[in-house]
Amino acid sequence: MRRTLRLTVAGLLAATALGAAPPAHADPPDGSVDRLPAGKSWTVTLVTGDVVRVRTNAGKVPTVSVTPGEGRRSTAFATSIRPDGSIRVLPADVAPRVGKMLDPALFDVTGLIEQGFNYSAVSVHKCRLDFTSVVCS
């Protein structure tokens, strides 16, 4: 019982700290800015090996889906879409390290797309971050 309560409280605190994401079908809030062009799709691999797919539709909040990387099937993700249109995907297992050991920009999916880090723009190398080294193939 105590463990469940601690996990629930920890989850609520993490969700509050990250900001709640609007539902995928919601209209964007008034005054929002679309940072990504409508009607396009992108696929980005985070440094953790998790694959994020983003699809934009005119006048709608982007659709975001996450496929956990190899060996990360049970990982939870916090996805936030901010009023300025920026999308952030944060794996729960790295959340405590973001801002301390890991740059938050590594999980700013919109920023990664704007910089060209998506499958359609760059050659892909599989990399895995295990907090002691980065292994690429």
C-alpha positions as CSV (number, residue, x, y, z in Angstrom):
1,M,0.0,0.0,0.0
2,R,2.8,2.5,0.9
3,R,4.7,1.6,-2.2
4,T,1.7,2.3,-4.4
5,L,1.1,5.6,-2.6
6,R,4.7,6.6,-3.1
7,L,4.6,5.7,-6.8
8,T,1.4,7.6,-7.3
9,V,2.7,10.7,-5.5
10,A,6.0,10.5,-7.5
11,G,4.0,10.2,-10.7
12,L,1.8,13.2,-9.9
13,L,4.8,15.3,-9.0
14,A,6.6,14.4,-12.2
15,A,3.5,15.2,-14.3
16,T,3.1,18.5,-12.5
17,A,6.8,19.4,-13.0
18,L,6.7,18.5,-16.7
19,G,3.4,20.2,-17.4
20,A,0.3,18.3,-18.5
21,A,0.0,17.6,-22.2
22,P,-3.3,18.4,-23.9
23,P,-5.3,15.4,-25.2
24,A,-4.3,14.5,-28.8
25,H,-7.7,15.5,-30.2
26,A,-7.8,19.0,-28.5
27,D,-7.7,22.2,-30.4
28,P,-4.7,24.3,-29.7
29,P,-5.1,27.1,-27.1
30,D,-5.9,30.6,-28.3
31,G,-2.7,32.4,-29.3
32,S,-0.7,29.3,-29.8
33,V,2.0,29.2,-32.4
34,D,2.6,26.3,-34.7
35,R,6.4,25.8,-34.7
36,L,6.2,22.9,-37.2
37,P,4.4,23.1,-40.6
38,A,1.0,21.4,-40.8
39,G,0.4,18.2,-42.7
40,K,3.9,16.7,-42.2
41,S,5.4,13.8,-40.3
42,W,8.8,13.3,-38.6
43,T,10.5,10.5,-36.8
44,V,13.2,11.3,-34.2
45,T,15.3,8.9,-32.1
46,L,16.2,10.2,-28.7
47,V,19.6,9.5,-27.1
48,T,17.9,6.8,-25.0
49,G,17.1,4.9,-28.2
50,D,13.3,5.6,-28.0
51,V,11.7,6.6,-31.2
52,V,9.3,9.5,-31.3
53,R,6.9,10.0,-34.2
54,V,5.2,13.4,-34.7
55,R,2.4,14.3,-37.2
56,T,1.0,17.7,-37.6
57,N,-2.5,18.7,-38.8
58,A,-3.7,22.2,-39.5
59,G,-5.5,23.7,-36.6
60,K,-4.9,20.7,-34.3
61,V,-2.5,19.7,-31.6
62,P,0.3,17.5,-33.1
63,T,-0.1,13.7,-32.7
64,V,2.9,12.3,-30.8
65,S,3.7,8.6,-30.3
66,V,6.7,7.0,-28.6
67,T,8.1,3.5,-29.2
68,P,10.5,2.5,-26.5
69,G,14.0,1.6,-27.5
70,E,15.5,-1.9,-27.3
71,G,15.3,-3.2,-23.7
72,R,13.1,-0.3,-22.6
73,R,9.6,-1.8,-23.1
74,S,8.5,-1.0,-19.6
75,T,9.6,2.6,-19.6
76,A,7.0,5.3,-19.1
77,F,7.1,8.6,-21.0
78,A,5.9,12.1,-20.2
79,T,4.9,14.0,-23.4
80,S,4.1,17.7,-23.2
81,I,3.0,20.0,-26.0
82,R,3.4,23.6,-24.9
83,P,1.3,26.6,-26.0
84,D,4.3,27.7,-28.2
85,G,4.0,24.4,-30.1
86,S,7.1,22.8,-28.7
87,I,6.9,19.1,-28.0
88,R,8.9,17.5,-25.3
89,V,9.2,13.7,-24.6
90,L,10.9,12.7,-21.4
91,P,11.5,9.0,-20.5
92,A,10.7,8.5,-16.8
93,D,14.0,6.7,-16.1
94,V,16.1,9.8,-17.2
95,A,13.9,12.5,-15.8
96,P,15.9,12.9,-12.6
97,R,19.1,13.4,-14.6
98,V,17.7,16.1,-17.0
99,G,19.2,19.4,-16.2
100,K,21.9,17.8,-14.1
101,M,23.7,15.2,-16.2
102,L,21.6,15.5,-19.4
103,D,20.8,18.7,-21.4
104,P,17.0,19.2,-21.6
105,A,17.4,20.0,-25.3
106,L,18.0,16.3,-25.9
107,F,14.3,15.7,-25.2
108,D,13.0,18.8,-27.0
109,V,11.6,17.0,-30.0
110,T,10.5,20.1,-31.8
111,G,14.0,21.6,-31.5
112,L,15.6,18.3,-32.7
113,I,13.2,18.4,-35.8
114,E,14.0,22.0,-36.5
115,Q,17.7,21.2,-36.4
116,G,17.3,18.4,-38.9
117,F,17.6,15.4,-36.5
118,N,14.9,13.3,-38.1
119,Y,15.1,10.2,-40.2
120,S,14.3,12.0,-43.5
121,A,17.1,14.5,-43.1
122,V,20.1,12.5,-41.7
123,S,21.7,9.1,-41.9
124,V,20.8,7.1,-38.9
125,H,23.2,5.5,-36.5
126,K,21.8,3.4,-33.6
127,C,23.1,4.9,-30.4
128,R,22.3,3.8,-26.8
129,L,22.9,5.9,-23.7
130,D,23.6,3.9,-20.5
131,F,24.9,6.7,-18.3
132,T,28.5,5.5,-18.4
133,S,29.0,5.7,-22.2
134,V,27.3,6.2,-25.5
135,V,27.5,3.2,-27.8
136,C,26.8,3.8,-31.6
137,S,26.8,1.3,-34.4
